[in-house]
Amino acid sequence: MQLRPIISLIGQVTTILGISMLLPAMVDFIAGNDEWQTFVISSLITTLCGTGLWAANSGGSHVLNLKQAFLLTFLIWVVLTIFGALPFIWIENGLSITDAIFESMSGITTTGATIMTNLDGSAPGILLWRSLLQWFGGLGIVVMAIAVLPTLQVGGMQMFRAEAFETPDKILPQAAQIASGMTAIYVLLTLASTGAYWAFGMNLFEAVSHAMTTVATGGFSTRDGGFTEFNSTALDYIAIIFMILGALPFALYLAAVQYGRWKKIFQDSQVRVFLGIVLIVTFAMMWLQISKEEYFGEEAFRHALFSVTSIITGTGYATIDYSAWGPFAMTTFFIITFIGGCTGSTSCGIKVFRFQVLARDLYQHVRQILYPNLVYVKRYNGRPLPDSISSSVQSFVFLYFLSFIVLAIALSLTGLDATTALSGAATAISNVGPGLGEIIGPAGNFSSLPDISKWLLVAGMLIGRLEILIVLVLFTPRFWR
């Protein structure tokens, strides 16, 4: 395997990360906070390492084969997590290496689980850096889902392969062509979210920080209480809108902008099912609040819609401690944690598309039992659904739940109670953020967990974000032959 193109590309991305560290440095400098020096030092180290790798391995072809693409995708997330952790370690009252890696991995995978406390008293630079990590992570997820995973045929993603990616052994430069369009849309959504937040009550810094984590469906906030401290109906609905926009397929946005196919967004089967699930669960949670006489009318609807959208998209924001709604709400939220958003979005989970494929497979199986001679053609969005897609999706879902079970058992062996272990495993694999219960629920955080539990959750976040198979294939002997 030729490693030079892989190392060169990692160097380029690391250099970009290092340069971006100057943004929080500028914010701290303007605010008169001495921690700007921490970001400058971190930037110099990261940029020098990145440019060194880039320069030492430049030249030659950067067209990657499948093996190189698997390895590159894995290494980029690991390397960016390590360098992204440097500011967390070196700030005043900095985090331990374990906590810094956890916070960085949670950011770059847009999980939103946090170790940090006293955000209200933290310097603006480190708060902006947390948001930047999630913003970069969300963009990376979109590019990976559109440009890389379809070609690698991970979890049925070959169904979404664009015409430019029909050559199965070439990833770049075709990926770069798609990435530029996706980046433009991603930036426009972020700017629109920033403007809306700013116009309805947030200051500019909070608007920028929350816009980056909302569109990325990450969930990091600049305040300990998150959206509960803003206490604004308008801001709640703005967050709901942009969380949903972040959870829809970015390929549909690209087609709408380029070819004017705006109706295609809501004609897409995956989008309709996703929005339908959100509405059904929202009305169920609204009814639950009314029946418990906690909230009524619009307020009950808003809290329900915000909580459901935040959980299913994997954002992790909270306007209320929904764990107080009782066992039915907790079970429902636990289930939709696995569902996630749409394929090709910044959201998390198994994705709605895969559940649709499983439903069609089950329907076909039942029909064949009742009518053995019937020829049934499975379809998705009007297109035939090949058996290879079904096999790929079934394998992915099996490995997904197997990973969840293994991680939950491992967490329980570290001394965590059943609720914390199960919800922690689910939130890590699904990249949601807060779990359930008093410790890691929406009113808590992950700082009190043992270090071994944090490292297990770091592994879970990485495995879930990389769609499991990318990590699994690296541990097969045949891959290295």
C-alpha positions as CSV (number, residue, x, y, z in Angstrom):
1,M,0.0,0.0,0.0
2,Q,1.4,3.4,-1.0
3,L,1.2,5.6,2.1
4,R,2.6,8.8,0.6
5,P,-0.7,10.1,-0.8
6,I,-2.4,9.2,2.4
7,I,0.1,11.1,4.5
8,S,0.1,14.1,2.2
9,L,-3.7,14.4,2.4
10,I,-3.6,14.1,6.1
11,G,-1.0,16.8,6.2
12,Q,-3.2,19.1,4.1
13,V,-6.2,18.7,6.4
14,T,-4.0,19.0,9.6
15,T,-2.6,22.3,8.2
16,I,-6.2,23.7,7.7
17,L,-7.0,22.7,11.3
18,G,-3.9,24.4,12.6
19,I,-4.6,27.6,10.7
20,S,-8.2,27.6,12.1
21,M,-6.8,27.7,15.6
22,L,-5.9,31.3,15.0
23,L,-9.6,32.2,15.0
24,P,-10.1,31.5,18.7
25,A,-6.7,33.1,19.4
26,M,-8.0,36.3,17.8
27,V,-11.2,36.1,19.9
28,D,-9.2,35.7,23.1
29,F,-6.8,38.5,22.1
30,I,-9.7,40.9,21.4
31,A,-11.3,39.9,24.7
32,G,-8.1,40.6,26.6
33,N,-7.7,36.9,27.6
34,D,-4.1,35.6,27.9
35,E,-5.2,32.2,26.6
36,W,-4.7,33.5,23.0
37,Q,-1.1,32.4,23.4
38,T,-2.2,28.8,24.0
39,F,-4.0,28.8,20.6
40,V,-1.1,30.4,18.8
41,I,1.3,27.7,20.2
42,S,-1.2,25.0,19.3
43,S,-1.6,26.5,15.9
44,L,2.2,26.6,15.2
45,I,2.7,23.0,16.3
46,T,-0.3,21.7,14.3
47,T,0.5,23.7,11.2
48,L,4.1,22.8,11.2
49,C,3.3,19.1,11.6
50,G,0.7,19.3,8.9
51,T,2.9,21.2,6.4
52,G,5.8,18.9,7.1
53,L,3.8,15.8,6.3
54,W,2.3,17.6,3.3
55,A,5.7,18.8,1.9
56,A,7.6,15.5,2.6
57,N,5.0,13.5,0.8
58,S,3.9,15.8,-2.0
59,G,4.2,14.9,-5.7
60,G,2.8,11.9,-7.5
61,S,-0.8,10.9,-8.0
62,H,-3.4,11.5,-5.2
63,V,-5.9,9.1,-6.8
64,L,-6.7,6.6,-4.1
65,N,-7.7,3.0,-4.3
66,L,-10.3,1.5,-2.0
67,K,-7.7,0.3,0.6
68,Q,-6.1,3.7,0.8
69,A,-9.5,5.4,1.1
70,F,-10.5,3.2,4.1
71,L,-7.2,3.9,5.8
72,L,-7.3,7.7,5.0
73,T,-10.8,8.1,6.3
74,F,-9.9,6.4,9.6
75,L,-6.6,8.2,10.1
76,I,-7.9,11.7,9.4
77,W,-10.5,11.5,12.2
78,V,-7.9,10.1,14.6
79,V,-5.2,12.7,13.7
80,L,-7.6,15.6,13.9
81,T,-8.8,14.5,17.2
82,I,-5.3,14.4,18.7
83,F,-4.3,17.8,17.4
84,G,-7.7,19.2,18.3
85,A,-7.2,18.2,21.9
86,L,-4.1,20.4,22.3
87,P,-5.9,23.6,23.3
88,F,-8.0,21.7,25.9
89,I,-4.8,20.4,27.5
90,W,-2.9,23.7,27.6
91,I,-5.5,26.2,28.6
92,E,-5.6,27.5,32.2
93,N,-6.9,24.7,34.4
94,G,-6.7,22.5,31.4
95,L,-8.2,19.0,31.0
96,S,-6.3,15.8,31.4
97,I,-5.2,14.0,28.3
98,T,-8.2,11.6,28.6
99,D,-10.7,14.4,29.1
100,A,-9.1,16.4,26.3
101,I,-9.2,13.5,23.8
102,F,-12.8,12.8,24.9
103,E,-13.9,16.5,24.3
104,S,-12.0,16.7,21.0
105,M,-13.5,13.4,19.7
106,S,-16.9,14.4,20.8
107,G,-16.5,17.6,18.9
108,I,-15.0,16.3,15.7
109,T,-17.6,13.5,15.5
110,T,-20.4,16.0,16.3
111,T,-21.5,13.8,19.3
112,G,-21.9,16.7,21.7
113,A,-21.1,14.7,24.9
114,T,-19.0,17.0,27.1
115,I,-16.6,16.8,30.0
116,M,-16.3,20.6,30.5
117,T,-18.1,22.4,33.3
118,N,-18.5,26.1,34.1
119,L,-18.9,27.1,30.5
120,D,-20.3,30.4,31.6
121,G,-17.0,31.3,33.1
122,S,-14.8,29.9,30.3
123,A,-12.8,32.0,28.0
124,P,-14.5,32.7,24.6
125,G,-11.6,31.2,22.6
126,I,-12.1,27.7,24.0
127,L,-15.9,27.9,23.6
128,L,-15.4,28.9,19.9
129,W,-12.9,26.1,19.4
130,R,-15.5,23.6,20.6
131,S,-17.9,24.9,18.1
132,L,-15.3,25.0,15.3
133,L,-14.5,21.3,15.9
134,Q,-18.1,20.4,15.5
135,W,-18.5,22.6,12.4
136,F,-15.5,21.0,10.7
137,G,-16.7,17.6,11.8
138,G,-20.1,18.1,10.3
139,L,-18.6,19.2,7.0
140,G,-16.4,16.2,7.0
141,I,-19.3,13.9,7.6
142,V,-21.2,15.3,4.7
143,V,-18.3,15.0,2.3
144,M,-17.6,11.5,3.6
145,A,-21.2,10.4,3.2
146,I,-21.5,11.8,-0.4
147,A,-18.0,11.2,-1.8
148,V,-16.4,8.4,0.1
149,L,-19.0,5.9,1.6
150,P,-20.9,5.4,-1.7
151,T,-17.7,4.3,-3.4
152,L,-16.7,2.1,-0.5
153,Q,-20.1,0.5,-0.5
154,V,-20.5,0.9,3.2
155,G,-23.9,0.0,4.6
156,G,-25.8,0.3,1.4
157,M,-24.4,3.8,0.6
158,Q,-23.7,2.7,-3.0
159,M,-27.4,3.5,-3.6
160,F,-26.4,7.1,-3.4
161,R,-23.4,7.0,-5.7
162,A,-23.4,10.0,-8.1
163,E,-22.6,9.6,-11.7
164,A,-19.1,11.1,-11.2
165,F,-18.3,8.2,-8.8
166,E,-19.1,5.3,-11.1
167,T,-15.4,4.2,-11.2
168,P,-15.2,2.1,-8.0
169,D,-11.4,2.3,-7.5
170,K,-11.0,6.1,-7.7
171,I,-12.0,8.5,-5.0
172,L,-10.2,11.7,-5.7
173,P,-10.3,14.2,-7.4
174,Q,-14.0,13.5,-8.0
175,A,-14.6,13.9,-4.3
176,A,-13.1,17.3,-4.3
177,Q,-15.5,18.4,-7.1
178,I,-18.5,17.3,-5.0
179,A,-17.0,18.7,-1.8
180,S,-16.8,22.3,-3.1
181,G,-20.6,22.4,-3.7
182,M,-21.4,20.8,-0.4
183,T,-19.1,23.2,1.4
184,A,-20.8,26.2,-0.2
185,I,-24.2,25.0,0.9
186,Y,-22.9,24.2,4.4
187,V,-21.5,27.7,4.8
188,L,-24.7,29.3,3.5
189,L,-26.8,27.4,6.1
190,T,-24.4,28.4,8.8
191,L,-24.6,32.1,7.8
192,A,-28.4,31.9,7.7
193,S,-28.5,30.3,11.1
194,T,-26.1,32.9,12.5
195,G,-28.2,35.8,11.2
196,A,-31.4,34.3,12.6
197,Y,-29.9,33.7,16.1
198,W,-28.4,37.2,16.1
199,A,-31.6,38.8,15.0
200,F,-33.7,37.2,17.8
201,G,-31.6,37.8,20.9
202,M,-28.2,36.1,20.9
203,N,-25.1,38.3,20.8
204,L,-22.9,37.8,17.7
205,F,-20.4,35.4,19.5
206,E,-23.2,33.2,20.8
207,A,-25.0,33.3,17.4
208,V,-21.9,32.2,15.5
209,S,-21.0,29.5,18.0
210,H,-24.5,28.0,18.1
211,A,-25.0,28.3,14.4
212,M,-21.9,26.1,13.8
213,T,-23.1,23.4,16.2
214,T,-26.7,23.6,15.1
215,V,-26.1,23.0,11.4
216,A,-23.5,20.4,12.3
217,T,-26.1,18.8,14.5
218,G,-23.4,18.7,17.2
219,G,-25.0,20.4,20.2
220,F,-22.1,22.1,22.0
221,S,-23.2,25.3,23.6
222,T,-21.5,28.4,25.1
223,R,-23.6,28.1,28.3
224,D,-23.9,25.4,31.0
225,G,-27.7,25.4,30.7
226,G,-27.7,25.5,26.9
227,F,-30.9,26.7,25.3
228,T,-32.7,26.7,28.7
229,E,-30.8,29.8,29.7
230,F,-32.0,31.8,26.6
231,N,-35.6,31.2,27.5
232,S,-36.7,32.3,24.0
233,T,-39.5,30.9,21.9
234,A,-38.1,32.3,18.7
235,L,-34.6,30.9,19.3
236,D,-36.1,27.5,20.1
237,Y,-37.9,27.4,16.7
238,I,-34.8,28.7,14.9
239,A,-32.8,25.8,16.4
240,I,-35.5,23.3,15.4
241,I,-35.5,24.6,11.8
242,F,-31.8,24.4,11.3
243,M,-31.4,21.1,13.1
244,I,-33.9,19.6,10.7
245,L,-32.1,21.3,7.7
246,G,-28.8,19.8,8.9
247,A,-30.5,16.3,9.1
248,L,-31.7,16.4,5.5
249,P,-29.7,15.0,2.5
250,F,-27.2,17.7,1.3
251,A,-27.2,16.1,-2.1
252,L,-30.8,17.2,-2.5
253,Y,-29.7,20.8,-1.6
254,L,-27.0,20.6,-4.3
255,A,-29.5,19.4,-6.9
256,A,-31.9,22.1,-5.9
257,V,-29.4,24.9,-6.2
258,Q,-27.8,23.6,-9.5
259,Y,-30.9,22.5,-11.3
260,G,-33.8,24.1,-9.4
261,R,-35.2,20.8,-8.2
262,W,-36.6,22.2,-4.9
263,K,-39.7,20.0,-5.0
264,K,-37.4,16.9,-5.0
265,I,-36.4,17.6,-1.4
266,F,-39.9,16.9,-0.1
267,Q,-40.7,14.3,-2.7
268,D,-37.8,12.2,-1.5
269,S,-39.0,9.1,0.4
270,Q,-36.4,9.3,3.1
271,V,-37.2,13.0,3.9
272,R,-41.0,12.3,4.1
273,V,-40.5,9.4,6.5
274,F,-38.0,11.3,8.6
275,L,-40.4,14.3,9.0
276,G,-43.3,11.9,9.6
277,I,-41.4,10.3,12.5
278,V,-40.6,13.6,14.0
279,L,-44.2,14.8,13.9
280,I,-45.6,11.5,15.3
281,V,-43.2,11.3,18.2
282,T,-43.7,15.1,18.9
283,F,-47.4,14.7,19.2
284,A,-46.9,11.7,21.5
285,M,-44.5,13.7,23.7
286,M,-46.9,16.7,23.7
287,W,-49.8,14.5,24.8
288,L,-47.5,13.1,27.6
289,Q,-46.8,16.6,29.0
290,I,-50.4,17.6,28.9
291,S,-51.5,14.3,30.6
292,K,-49.0,15.0,33.3
293,E,-50.2,18.6,33.6
294,E,-46.6,19.9,33.2
295,Y,-47.0,22.1,30.0
296,F,-49.9,22.9,27.8
297,G,-50.7,24.2,24.3
298,E,-47.9,25.8,22.3
299,E,-45.4,25.4,25.1
300,A,-45.9,21.6,25.3
301,F,-45.6,21.4,21.5
302,R,-42.4,23.4,21.4
303,H,-40.7,21.5,24.2
304,A,-41.7,18.2,22.5
305,L,-40.7,19.2,19.0
306,F,-37.4,20.6,20.2
307,S,-36.5,17.5,22.3
308,V,-37.5,15.1,19.6
309,T,-35.7,17.0,16.9
310,S,-32.6,17.3,19.0
311,I,-32.5,13.6,19.9
312,I,-33.3,12.1,16.4
313,T,-30.8,14.4,14.6
314,G,-28.2,13.7,17.3
315,T,-27.7,17.4,18.1
316,G,-28.2,17.0,21.9
317,Y,-29.6,20.5,22.7
318,A,-32.2,20.6,25.5
319,T,-34.7,23.2,26.6
320,I,-36.0,21.1,29.4
321,D,-35.0,18.0,31.4
322,Y,-37.0,15.5,29.4
323,S,-35.8,12.6,31.6
324,A,-38.5,13.8,34.0
325,W,-41.3,12.9,31.6
326,G,-41.2,9.3,32.7
327,P,-40.4,5.8,31.4
328,F,-42.4,6.0,28.2
329,A,-40.6,9.2,27.1
330,M,-37.2,7.7,28.0
331,T,-37.9,4.5,26.0
332,T,-39.1,6.5,23.0
333,F,-36.1,8.7,23.0
334,F,-33.8,5.7,23.4
335,I,-35.3,4.2,20.3
336,I,-35.2,7.3,18.1
337,T,-31.5,7.7,19.2
338,F,-30.8,4.8,16.9
339,I,-32.9,6.0,14.0
340,G,-31.0,9.2,13.3
341,G,-31.5,11.6,10.3
342,C,-31.2,11.2,6.6
343,T,-28.4,9.7,4.6
344,G,-25.9,12.3,3.4
345,S,-26.6,14.7,6.2
346,T,-24.6,15.8,9.3
347,S,-26.9,13.8,11.6
348,C,-26.2,10.5,13.3
349,G,-27.6,7.1,13.9
350,I,-28.5,4.2,11.5
351,K,-30.3,6.6,9.2
352,V,-33.9,6.5,8.0
353,F,-32.9,5.0,4.6
354,R,-31.6,1.8,6.1
355,F,-34.8,1.3,8.1
356,Q,-36.7,1.7,4.9
357,V,-34.6,-0.9,3.2
358,L,-35.2,-3.3,6.1
359,A,-38.9,-2.7,6.0
360,R,-39.0,-3.5,2.2
361,D,-37.0,-6.7,2.8
362,L,-39.4,-7.8,5.5
363,Y,-42.4,-7.0,3.3
364,Q,-40.9,-9.0,0.4
365,H,-40.2,-11.9,2.7
366,V,-43.8,-11.9,4.0
367,R,-45.2,-11.7,0.5
368,Q,-43.1,-14.6,-0.7
369,I,-44.4,-16.7,2.2
370,L,-48.0,-16.0,1.2
371,Y,-47.4,-16.0,-2.5
372,P,-44.4,-18.2,-3.4
373,N,-44.6,-17.6,-7.1
374,L,-45.1,-13.9,-6.9
375,V,-42.3,-11.7,-8.4
376,Y,-41.9,-8.7,-6.2
377,V,-39.5,-5.9,-7.2
378,K,-38.3,-3.8,-4.2
379,R,-38.1,-0.1,-5.0
380,Y,-36.7,3.0,-3.3
381,N,-37.8,6.4,-4.7
382,G,-39.1,4.6,-7.7
383,R,-35.8,2.9,-8.5
384,P,-35.3,-0.9,-8.2
385,L,-33.5,-1.8,-5.0
386,P,-30.7,-4.4,-5.8
387,D,-30.2,-7.4,-3.4
388,S,-26.6,-6.1,-2.9
389,I,-28.0,-3.0,-1.2
390,S,-30.2,-5.1,1.1
391,S,-27.3,-7.4,2.0
392,S,-25.1,-4.4,2.8
393,V,-27.7,-2.7,4.9
394,Q,-28.5,-5.9,6.8
395,S,-24.8,-6.4,7.6
396,F,-24.4,-2.8,8.7
397,V,-27.4,-2.9,11.0
398,F,-26.3,-6.2,12.6
399,L,-22.8,-4.8,13.2
400,Y,-24.3,-1.6,14.5
401,F,-26.3,-3.3,17.2
402,L,-23.5,-5.8,18.0
403,S,-21.2,-2.8,18.6
404,F,-23.8,-1.2,20.8
405,I,-24.2,-4.4,22.9
406,V,-20.4,-5.0,23.2
407,L,-19.8,-1.3,24.2
408,A,-22.7,-1.4,26.7
409,I,-21.3,-4.6,28.4
410,A,-17.8,-3.1,28.5
411,L,-19.1,0.1,30.1
412,S,-21.1,-1.9,32.7
413,L,-17.9,-3.8,33.6
414,T,-16.3,-0.4,34.4
415,G,-18.8,0.0,37.2
416,L,-21.5,2.1,35.5
417,D,-25.2,1.4,36.3
418,A,-27.4,-0.2,33.7
419,T,-29.1,3.1,32.6
420,T,-25.8,4.9,32.2
421,A,-24.1,2.0,30.4
422,L,-26.9,1.4,27.9
423,S,-27.6,5.1,27.2
424,G,-23.9,5.9,27.1
425,A,-23.3,3.2,24.5
426,A,-26.2,4.3,22.5
427,T,-25.3,8.0,22.6
428,A,-21.7,7.2,21.6
429,I,-22.4,4.8,18.7
430,S,-25.2,7.1,17.5
431,N,-23.2,10.3,18.1
432,V,-26.1,11.9,20.0
433,G,-24.5,13.6,23.0
434,P,-26.4,13.5,26.3
435,G,-27.6,10.1,27.5
436,L,-30.2,9.1,30.0
437,G,-30.3,9.2,33.8
438,E,-29.0,11.5,36.4
439,I,-25.3,11.2,35.5
440,I,-25.1,11.7,31.7
441,G,-28.6,12.8,31.1
442,P,-29.5,16.3,29.7
443,A,-29.0,17.8,33.1
444,G,-25.6,16.2,33.7
445,N,-22.3,15.5,31.8
446,F,-19.6,12.9,31.4
447,S,-17.0,14.4,33.7
448,S,-17.6,12.0,36.6
449,L,-17.1,8.8,34.6
450,P,-14.0,6.7,35.1
451,D,-11.2,7.2,32.6
452,I,-11.6,3.7,31.2
453,S,-15.3,4.5,30.5
454,K,-14.3,7.7,28.7
455,W,-11.8,5.8,26.5
456,L,-14.4,3.2,25.6
457,L,-16.9,6.0,24.7
458,V,-14.2,7.7,22.6
459,A,-13.8,4.4,20.6
460,G,-17.6,4.2,20.4
461,M,-17.9,7.7,19.0
462,L,-15.2,7.0,16.4
463,I,-16.8,3.7,15.3
464,G,-20.2,5.1,15.1
465,R,-19.1,8.2,13.1
466,L,-17.1,6.1,10.6
467,E,-20.1,3.8,10.0
468,I,-18.4,0.8,11.7
469,L,-17.3,-1.1,8.6
470,I,-14.5,1.4,7.9
471,V,-13.0,0.6,11.3
472,L,-13.7,-3.1,11.2
473,V,-12.1,-3.7,7.8
474,L,-8.8,-2.3,9.1
475,F,-8.6,-5.2,11.6
476,T,-8.9,-7.9,9.0
477,P,-5.5,-9.5,7.9
478,R,-6.6,-9.5,4.3
479,F,-6.7,-5.7,4.2
480,W,-2.9,-5.5,4.9
481,R,-1.9,-8.2,2.4
